[in-house]
Structure formats: C-alpha cells, structure tokens
Amino acid sequence: MNMMENLKTKNIITAIALSLVLASCKAPMATIIKDEVKENIPQNFNQEEQQDANNNSGTTPWRQFFTDPNLVTLIETALKNNQELLITLQEIEIAKSGVLAKKGRLTPTVSAGIGAGLKKAGRYTSEGAGDATTEIEPGKEMPDPLGNFEAGLNASWEIDIWKKLRTEKESAVAHYLSTVEGKNFVLSNLIEEVADNYYELLALDNQLDIIQQYIKLQQRALEISKIQKEAAAATELAVKKFEAELAKSKAAEYTIRQQITEKENQINALLGRYPQPIVRTKENFMSTIPPTVYTGIPSQLLANRPDIKQAELELKASKLDVEAARKEFYPSLEISATLGLEAFKPSYLVKLPESIAYNLAGELAGPLINKSAIKANFQTADAKQVQALYEYDKTILNAYLDVANLMSKVKNIDQYYQLKSQETKALDQSIDIANQLFRNSRADYLEVLLNQRDALDAKMELIEAKQKQLSTVVDIYKSLGGGWK
C-alpha cells in the first residue's frame, strides 16, 4: 500500500508540473519589429557630393575644436557646476543601483533571526492530550504552557530556470548604459549652449560699439544742421529730424545694454553661478574665421551621437523587458531552507543534536487562472518596445536632417556674410559722400539720414551674420556628435 500511495503521489506531482508547463506554452508572442530607418540611412548627407569617411569633426575633442581661451574657461566651469548635468549624474547612480538590485535577485536571500513564544494547547485536543501524556525525561512531564525558543538561519532562492532574472538584469544594464549616453548628450548640448551664447554676447558687444559710433555720427550731423540753420542753409525741420534720430539711437543703446546683461546672466546660469561679469575679448570677433567642419558619412552618426546611442540602448532594454514579461507566464521554482536550534526551554538549545531543527522545501508554481495582470504587464512592455523603436527611428532621422540642414546653412551663411560685407563697405562710402554734399548744401538732410540708417542696419546685420556663422559651425559640430569627448 505504501508503494502504491507513493506512486500515486508522484503521478499527482508529475501531472501538476506538466499542467504548469503546458500553461506556460500559452504565453503570447512579442511584436516583431524591424528597424527600416536605420537600414535605409543614406550613404551621404548631400546626394550631389561625396563625403570622406576618414574626416569627421564629430570625433574631435571640444578642447581642440574651440580655440578661444575665454570660451574654454567658461565651458570648463559649466561642466563642473551646471545643475542639469549634476541631475543627470544622479540619474546614472539611480540606474546603477537598479543593476545591483536585479543582480541581487540572482543570489539566495539569507537572513538570521531569533524568536521566543508561549503556547498552551487545550487539554481535550489531540495536541494537548499528546503533550499531557508525553515525558521529556523519565519522570518529567511536558511543560504546560509550552514555551518555544529558536535561533537560526533562513534562506530562499528563486532558481532562474527560464533566465528571466538574467534578462531583467541585462535590461537594467542596458538602461544604465543609456543614462551614461544621456549624460554625454547633456554634455554636448551644454557645450553648444555655452558657445552659442558666448558668440551672441560678443555680437552684442560689437553692436553696442556700432551704435555708439552711430550716435557720435548723429551728434556731428545735428551740429552741422544747426550751423546750416543759422546760416539759412537748412530749416528747423532738418534739426528736429536729426534730434529725433539721435534720441532713437540712444534708446537703442540702452536696449542693447539690457540684452548684454541678460545674455551674461544666461551664461552664468549655464555655469551654475550667480551673476558676474563674463570675461571676453570683443575686438577680434569680426575677424574670427570659423573652423572647417568635416561631416564624414551619415552612418557614423550611429556611433558618434550620444542621443542615438541612448535611444538604441533604451530600445534594447525595452526588448529585454518584453522577454522578461513573457517569461512571467512560465512556472517559477523557489527553494526555501531553514537551519537552527529550537527548544521549549533556553537551556535545552545547547543540547545537540536534539535541538537542531531544519527544513528544506521546493515549490514549482505558475499562473493558471488569473493571468490578467501578467497579460497587462506583457502588453505594456510590448507597446513600450514599439514606442522605443519609433523613438529610435525619430532620433536617427532628426540627426540626419540636422546635419543636412546645417551643411546647407554653413554654405549660405558664408555667402550672406560676404555680400553683407560688400554692402557695408558701399554704404560707408555713401555716408562720407552724403555728409560732404550736405555740408556743401548740395544734398538734402533726408539723404544723409537714409544713408546713415542703411549703413547702421547693414553693420548690425553683418555682425549678426558673423555670429550666425560661428554658431552654425558649433551647431553642426554638436549635430555630428561632437562636444562630449
């Protein structure tokens, strides 16, 4: 009979295990995704020109790319103090802790404990009747109430038979690596912002110099108009027009001064410090020649741009999350064990081996009926996987378009700057001619005013063109993946 009962028990256990395995076969399949954007990335940024794969400015360290020592100092300060960067560094630490947590689930959990209790069983129960008729030693009855003292170790371990825990750890590692790339992207953006704002500040400095020169020019023109009025060679209208133009120019000066203050504080904010003067040299701004930028080939963006690498790692993590969520449908095997000392009196704890107690159990369990929560988690992970693919594709596409647009902008802004330089020179000459004619009463004051305004606007636009020229080079350097090395 015992053999028959043992065989029947084994058959029941086998049937249960088989039902768990069969239930796991009903796990849904993940959505199969294909990255067509990455596979179809063009060979060149400009189909009419062939790029050299060996020359790529995105791999140039930022200290070599930027040669202005004042700008380099500002960037160094920003890399130490910028709050957004410091926040990102903490995200890396959080992700690192996530890896350790997932790794810890692969190892057994062991705890130590001690306990004490007191129990009294009813006399007319099987337990109470048994204790009443049991002697611990000859002539010594079982205590009533019965104490219980124990001390020992407890261990539990989920056996990773489906590699679900390893998959979760791999996902955590991929997410951690993506936060590192996210930090690199913040570095690249931060350097770009500091450089762009620095060039904008230098442009404002030069525009302030131009407006101050224009004010002096207007003051001389006003004096000439007053002299001509006294000599009856001009009217009061000419005097008032020059006075109005002078007031307008002085108002513009204060507007630029305010813009300079705000731009300085914007740079200070990026540097993580309170307002203070920004050290800079404005004299050589207009003669600064932007460095030549080499774009390489589009496929190099996949390795150079941190935001693309971040999106790729997040896609990898999302795929692993789907795999881990699918394995939740499979049965899990857990082993638990205890080993320690147990007795109803503390003095008996040291009596060995009688006080030794242990327990070892294995449990194979899997979802059979209520799978709605597991299905929901799987569907969520699957949707996030598809979402991560779209995000990755969008990042690649935007990176390619950024570089293509900026390459065109570099060429066009260079041509624009050259033409503005010609316009400025011609208008400077026309101002001298108009002023000379006005002094000799051979030109109307309106001609002088119009020439001066046109010259002022042209010089302002020329300065803006120089700033855009320098900033565009910085932007394309960042778009190629430069700035974080």
Beta strands, then each sheet from edge to edge (+ up, - down):
strand 1: 109-119
strand 2: 135-137
strand 3: 140-141
strand 4: 146-159
strand 5: 332-343
strand 6: 356-365
sheet 1: 1+ 4- 5+ 6-
sheet 2: 2+ 3-
end
